Amino acid sequence: MNFAMDDDALGLVDSIADFFERRGDARAIAEAAATSTTADRRRWAALCEMGLPVLRLAGPDGIGAGLLEATAVAEKIGAVLLPEPAVAAVVLADAWSSHPQAAQLLDDLCSGARIVALCGFDTVELSGAGEVSGQATVPDDGVTDAVALPARDLDTAESAIVVIDRAGLGPPIDRTVVDPSRPTAVINLGAVKPLDVLRLSNPSADRIRRELTVLTVAELVGGMHKVLADTLDYVKTREQFGRAIGSFQAVKHKLADMYAATEQARAAVQFAALQCANPDGEASAAVASAARWVPRSAIKLFEDAIHLHGAMGYSWEISVHLHLRRALATRALVNNAEAISLHCVSATSGAA
């Protein structure tokens, strides 16, 4: 299995890492999360100018990267807890690129003129009259202009993506905030007229959801790498009993376990990405496995990192607890993957 990545995509990975480093976004996002939403239109416009949304688009206007390369970009995004819907934009732009009727939406998305969040883990209903109903979890950041939701046509059972203006979503019914860097709200849609409806084949809809799942959990892998590196630096300088706590065997073993968990999580994500690109691969099972494994591993790693940081791990000066919040929120979003995974195992056992 070939894990080699495209040079152009890796160039974007390096550019994004340099961009975040120059701006000090990791610190800025952590500080802003203590007081208000952290989404930033100017930062998003700069990322669009760098070509982030067109990462997977082929041709002269895109980079043409595969899903494997996109996971490397998602890791950099997750390392700084980027609030803007970056991986959703990558998946959405790829989906819209093959539909001429979505040309204006695609142009607005890729230019940064409109921030559109793909809320791909809920499915709403589309009536014959073209109205959308159902319940969905959407960004509650005050910056997102529109949301894109998977929909099922009640008359034909076909799949679609509906785009709804943020102003037309109505008041939230639940605003419980787990991740302050990326707040969400649950809303009820009652016969809402969408801005646009993009009809899809059912396999295309499944592919979009799988790719969104892979990139969403890839963000957590980036967070795991960042927190592991920060924790390693901390235990080298924090002293107890006249010695750096990193010299104690129990701490060394804990760090070794954290490193192993990080690499296993990355392997699960990369394997899922490659299976998605393989027409003969077990994409559904691989994605479901990553969706179950990675959030759980990330939560455990972040809890261990907080433990190793002591009381500092709970402070706003250290971003570990924000990564834990992101992982908890992500697990809640992708928890349907557990049912999918069990279904795949059952189907495989039955076939045997």
Summary of the structure (lengths in Angstrom):
residues: 352
radius of gyration: 20.4
end to end distance: 25.4
largest distance: 73.0
contacts: 1205
relative contact order: 0.11
helix: 58%
strand: 14%
